[in-house]
Amino acid sequence: MIISYLTDIDQAAAVLRSLPENLQADVNYSSASLDSIAPGVVYELNEVLTDEMKQVGSMVTKVGGVAPVAEILNAIDKASETRILSKMESRTLIWQSRFVN
């Protein structure tokens, strides 16, 4: 969720790179799946995000989605991008086999 909230793509890419490799695809998949976050969840993350949420009051903040994830993937090295996309594709196929008939 934090990566989705970051507006600086280079910073989001740095955060993604700093995660353990076994978590990178899951984090990216979750970011791509996000649509909105209730303000109460963001308030619990840290002071920086809390200050950001105070500016928007009780509104739900739109974050995540495919476009920011694509930008983040474009900002990381090719090997990481390929590995993450491969794992995301595998996860999508597993999800589809479970929930789509």
C-alpha positions as CSV (number, residue, x, y, z in Angstrom):
1,M,0.0,0.0,0.0
2,I,2.8,2.4,0.8
3,I,4.3,1.9,-2.7
4,S,1.0,2.7,-4.2
5,Y,0.8,5.9,-2.2
6,L,4.2,7.2,-3.3
7,T,3.9,9.8,-6.1
8,D,7.7,9.8,-6.8
9,I,8.1,6.8,-9.1
10,D,11.9,6.6,-8.5
11,Q,11.2,6.4,-4.7
12,A,8.6,3.8,-5.3
13,A,11.0,1.8,-7.4
14,A,13.7,2.1,-4.7
15,V,11.3,0.8,-2.1
16,L,10.3,-2.1,-4.3
17,R,13.9,-3.0,-5.0
18,S,14.7,-2.9,-1.3
19,L,12.1,-5.6,-0.5
20,P,13.1,-9.3,-0.4
21,E,12.8,-10.8,-3.9
22,N,10.2,-13.2,-2.8
23,L,7.9,-10.3,-1.8
24,Q,8.4,-8.0,-4.8
25,A,5.8,-9.6,-7.1
26,D,3.2,-9.9,-4.4
27,V,3.6,-6.3,-3.4
28,N,3.4,-5.2,-7.0
29,Y,0.3,-7.4,-7.6
30,S,-1.4,-5.9,-4.5
31,S,-0.5,-2.4,-5.7
32,A,-2.0,-3.0,-9.1
33,S,-5.1,-4.5,-7.5
34,L,-5.7,-1.5,-5.2
35,D,-8.5,1.0,-6.0
36,S,-8.9,3.0,-2.8
37,I,-7.8,3.1,0.8
38,A,-10.0,4.1,3.7
39,P,-8.3,7.1,5.6
40,G,-8.2,5.2,8.9
41,V,-5.8,2.6,7.4
42,V,-3.4,5.3,6.1
43,Y,-3.4,7.1,9.5
44,E,-1.8,4.0,11.0
45,L,1.1,3.8,8.6
46,N,3.3,6.7,9.7
47,E,3.4,10.5,10.3
48,V,4.1,11.4,6.7
49,L,1.1,9.5,5.4
50,T,-1.0,10.8,8.3
51,D,-0.2,14.4,7.3
52,E,-1.1,13.7,3.7
53,M,-4.5,12.2,4.7
54,K,-5.3,15.2,6.9
55,Q,-5.2,17.3,3.8
56,V,-8.0,15.3,2.2
57,G,-10.1,14.9,5.3
58,S,-12.6,12.0,5.2
59,M,-12.3,11.4,1.5
60,V,-11.1,8.1,0.2
61,T,-7.8,8.5,-1.6
62,K,-7.4,6.8,-5.0
63,V,-4.1,4.9,-5.1
64,G,-2.5,2.0,-6.9
65,G,-3.7,0.6,-10.1
66,V,-2.0,-0.6,-13.2
67,A,-0.5,2.7,-14.5
68,P,1.7,3.4,-11.4
69,V,2.8,-0.2,-11.2
70,A,3.9,0.0,-14.9
71,E,5.9,3.2,-14.2
72,I,7.5,1.5,-11.2
73,L,8.5,-1.5,-13.3
74,N,9.9,0.7,-16.0
75,A,12.1,2.4,-13.3
76,I,13.7,-0.8,-12.1
77,D,16.3,-3.0,-13.7
78,K,15.2,-5.3,-16.5
79,A,16.0,-8.5,-14.6
80,S,13.9,-7.5,-11.6
81,E,11.1,-6.3,-13.9
82,T,11.1,-9.7,-15.8
83,R,11.2,-11.7,-12.6
84,I,8.3,-9.7,-11.0
85,L,6.1,-9.8,-14.1
86,S,6.6,-13.5,-14.4
87,K,5.6,-14.1,-10.8
88,M,2.6,-11.7,-11.2
89,E,1.5,-13.6,-14.3
90,S,1.7,-16.9,-12.3
91,R,-0.3,-15.4,-9.5
92,T,-2.9,-14.1,-12.0
93,L,-3.3,-17.5,-13.5
94,I,-3.7,-19.1,-10.1
95,W,-6.3,-16.5,-9.1
96,Q,-8.2,-17.0,-12.4
97,S,-8.2,-20.8,-12.0
98,R,-9.7,-20.4,-8.5
99,F,-12.3,-17.7,-9.1
100,V,-13.2,-17.7,-12.8
101,N,-15.0,-20.6,-14.3
